[in-house]
Amino acid sequence: MTPVISERFRIDGRVAVVTGAGRGIGAATAVALAQAGADVVISSRTREQLDEVAAGIEAAGRRALVVPSDLADPETAAELAELAAGEFGRLDIVVNNMGGAMPAAFLDTSPRHMEKAFRFNVGTAHALTRAAVPHLLKADGGSVVNISSAMGRIAGRGYLAYGSAKAALAHYTRLAAFDLAPRVRVNAIAVGSVATSALDVVMTSDELRTEMERRTPLRRVGEPEDVAAAVLYLASPASAYVTGSVLRVDGGIEAPNLDLGLEDL
C-alpha cells in the first residue's frame, strides 16, 4: 500500500532548535514544528515572548525548552545544541532564524556595521550548526534550515550590509550541504516581505502597505506561517531528496518592493 503523503511531513519524536523564536517567523516555525510532532528548544532575548510561544508548543502536545539569551554572540548560539541534547536526549533539526541589519546608505555603512551584519547573520548560524552536527549525526542525520532573504538575491539601495550577509548565508548553505552530505541536509529559505515587527512601519501605513502589495506579484505581504510551512517541508522527510537548495518564499518579487528613497550620490 502506498504511504499517505501527509505522513512525510510528520516529525514525531524529533527535537528542534529554533533561534529568534520569540515572535514572527521564529515563533510561527516553533509552533508548526511542534504541531508536526517535535519537541522544540526556543531562544531569543525576551522571556515573556518565549513563554507565549512555549504555551503554543505545549498546546500541540509537545515539550518546550525556553532559553532567553542574546544570540548575537556566536558562542552563546552554539550552546543551544548542548542544551537541546541535554534536555531531550537528541537533536534532529536546527532552524537558524537569527539575523537582520538596519538599512543604511552606502557611505553610512561602516566596516563595523558590515562586520556586525555578517557575524549576526552568518557567524551565529555557523556556530550553532557546527555545534549541532555531532548530535545530528548521532540521531542518524538531520536537517538544518537557514532563514535567508530575497535581498540576498536582488539589489536595492540601502541593503548593502543586510543583503550581502544574507547572500553569504545562502552560499554558506550550498557549501555546508556539500560538506555535510549525505547524512545531514542543509537548505535555506529566501524570505520576502513578511508581516513581522520589522515591517511595523509598513503595516501601519495604508500608503506604504498598498505600495508594497502592488509591487509584489502575489499582491500581498507574506505571513509568518507562509515561511513556517516551508521550514516544516525542509525539516521533514518530505524533503528527503533536497539539500543545498535555497527555496524562495517571497511572493514572486524580482526587485525590492519597498523604496527607501535614497538619492543618487
C-alpha positions in Angstrom: 0.0 0.0 0.0 1.3 3.4 -0.9 2.1 5.5 2.2 -0.1 8.6 2.8 1.9 11.6 1.6 1.0 13.7 4.5 2.9 11.3 6.8 6.1 12.5 5.2 5.6 15.9 6.8 5.4 14.3 10.3 8.5 14.7 12.6 7.2 12.8 15.6 9.7 12.4 18.4 12.3 14.6 16.9 13.9 17.6 18.6 14.4 21.0 17.0 16.2 24.2 17.9 14.7 27.5 16.6 16.6 30.8 17.1 14.9 34.1 17.1 11.8 32.3 18.3 10.1 35.0 20.4 7.9 36.3 17.6 7.3 36.4 13.9 8.8 33.8 11.7 10.6 32.0 14.5 7.6 31.8 16.7 5.4 30.5 13.9 8.1 28.0 13.0 8.5 26.7 16.5 4.7 26.1 16.8 4.5 24.5 13.4 7.3 22.0 14.2 5.5 21.1 17.4 2.2 20.6 15.6 4.1 18.2 13.3 5.4 16.2 16.3 8.7 17.8 17.5 9.9 19.0 20.9 11.4 22.4 20.5 14.2 24.5 22.1 13.3 28.2 21.6 15.6 31.1 22.1 15.5 34.9 21.8 16.2 37.8 24.2 12.7 38.2 25.7 11.4 35.6 28.1 7.8 36.9 28.0 7.6 36.3 24.3 9.2 32.9 24.6 6.8 31.9 27.3 3.9 32.6 24.9 5.5 30.5 22.2 6.1 27.7 24.7 2.4 27.7 25.5 1.6 27.2 21.8 4.1 24.3 21.7 2.6 22.7 24.7 -0.9 23.2 23.4 0.2 21.0 20.5 1.1 18.3 23.0 4.9 18.7 22.8 7.6 19.9 25.2 9.4 23.3 25.0 12.7 24.4 26.5 12.8 28.2 26.9 16.3 29.7 26.6 16.3 33.5 26.9 19.6 34.7 25.5 21.4 37.3 23.4 22.3 35.2 20.4 24.3 37.9 18.8 27.3 36.1 20.4 28.1 33.0 18.3 29.4 31.2 21.3 26.1 31.7 23.1 24.2 30.4 20.0 26.4 27.3 19.9 25.4 26.4 23.5 21.8 25.7 22.3 22.9 22.4 20.7 24.2 21.0 24.0 21.1 22.3 25.8 18.8 20.5 23.4 20.7 17.2 23.7 20.9 17.5 27.4 17.2 18.2 27.9 15.7 15.9 25.3 18.5 13.4 24.6 18.9 14.2 20.9 18.9 16.9 18.3 17.4 16.5 14.8 16.6 19.9 13.4 18.2 23.3 13.5 16.5 26.4 12.3 18.8 29.4 12.1 16.4 32.3 12.1 18.6 34.9 13.8 19.6 37.8 11.6 18.9 41.3 10.4 20.7 44.6 9.9 19.4 48.1 9.7 19.2 49.7 6.3 21.7 52.4 5.6 23.1 54.4 2.7 26.4 53.3 1.2 28.5 56.0 2.9 26.7 55.4 6.2 27.6 51.7 6.2 30.8 51.5 8.2 33.1 48.5 8.2 32.0 47.8 11.7 28.3 47.7 10.6 29.2 45.3 7.8 31.2 43.0 10.2 28.3 43.0 12.7 25.8 42.0 9.9 28.0 39.1 8.9 28.5 37.9 12.5 24.8 38.2 13.3 23.5 36.6 10.1 26.3 34.1 9.2 28.6 33.7 12.3 25.8 32.7 14.6 24.3 30.3 12.1 27.7 28.6 11.6 28.4 28.4 15.3 25.1 26.7 16.1 25.2 24.4 13.1 28.8 23.3 13.9 27.9 22.6 17.5 24.8 20.7 16.4 26.5 18.4 13.8 27.8 15.7 16.2 24.3 15.4 17.7 22.6 15.4 14.3 24.9 12.5 13.3 24.1 10.6 16.5 20.4 11.0 15.5 21.2 9.3 12.2 21.3 12.5 10.2 19.3 15.7 10.5 18.2 18.9 8.8 19.5 22.4 9.0 17.3 25.3 7.7 18.8 28.8 7.3 16.5 31.8 7.0 18.0 33.9 4.3 16.3 36.8 2.4 15.2 37.8 -1.1 17.7 40.7 -0.6 20.5 38.2 -0.8 19.4 37.7 -4.5 18.1 41.0 -5.7 19.6 44.5 -5.5 18.2 47.7 -3.9 19.6 50.8 -2.3 20.1 50.7 1.5 20.5 47.0 1.9 24.3 46.7 1.4 25.1 45.1 4.8 21.9 43.1 5.1 21.8 41.8 1.5 25.5 40.9 1.4 25.2 39.0 4.7 22.1 37.1 3.5 23.7 36.3 0.2 26.6 34.9 2.1 24.2 32.8 4.2 22.6 31.4 1.1 26.0 30.3 -0.3 27.1 29.1 3.1 24.0 26.8 2.8 25.2 25.4 -0.5 28.8 24.8 0.7 27.7 23.3 4.1 25.3 21.0 2.2 28.3 19.5 0.3 30.4 19.3 3.5 27.7 17.5 5.5 26.2 15.3 2.8 24.9 12.6 2.8 23.8 12.4 6.5 22.9 16.0 7.2 20.8 18.1 4.9 21.3 21.9 4.7 18.8 24.2 3.0 17.7 27.8 3.2 14.7 29.9 2.6 14.9 33.3 0.8 12.2 35.2 2.5 10.4 38.2 1.0 8.4 40.8 2.9 6.6 39.2 5.8 4.3 40.8 8.3 6.6 40.8 11.4 7.7 43.5 13.8 10.4 44.5 11.2 7.6 45.7 9.0 5.6 47.6 11.6 6.1 50.9 9.9 4.8 49.5 6.6 1.9 47.5 8.1 0.6 50.6 10.0 0.7 52.8 6.9 -2.0 52.2 4.3 0.1 54.0 1.7 3.3 52.0 2.3 1.5 48.7 2.6 -0.6 49.3 -0.6 2.6 50.2 -2.5 4.4 47.1 -1.2 1.5 44.9 -2.2 1.3 46.5 -5.6 5.0 45.7 -6.3 4.6 42.1 -5.2 3.3 39.7 -7.9 1.0 37.8 -5.4 -0.3 41.2 -4.3 0.1 40.7 -0.6 2.6 40.8 2.2 3.6 37.4 3.5 2.5 35.9 6.8 4.9 34.1 9.2 3.0 30.9 8.6 4.0 31.0 4.9 7.6 30.6 6.0 6.9 28.2 8.8 5.2 25.8 6.3 8.3 25.9 4.1 10.6 25.3 7.1 8.5 22.2 8.0 8.9 20.9 4.5 12.7 21.3 4.6 12.9 19.9 8.1 10.8 16.8 7.5 11.2 13.6 5.4 9.0 15.3 2.7 12.2 16.9 1.5 14.5 13.9 2.0 16.0 14.3 -1.5 16.6 18.1 -1.1 19.9 19.6 0.1 21.9 22.7 -0.8 18.7 24.4 -2.0 17.5 28.0 -1.4 13.7 28.0 -1.5 12.1 31.3 -2.5 9.1 32.3 -0.3 8.8 35.9 -1.5 5.6 36.4 -3.3 7.4 36.3 -6.7 9.4 39.5 -6.4 12.3 40.2 -8.8 13.1 43.7 -7.4 12.7 45.3 -4.0 9.1 46.1 -3.2 9.9 48.9 -0.8 11.8 52.0 -2.0 13.8 53.6 0.9 14.1 56.9 -1.0 17.9 57.1 -1.1 19.0 59.6 -3.7 22.0 59.5 -6.0 25.3 60.5 -4.5 
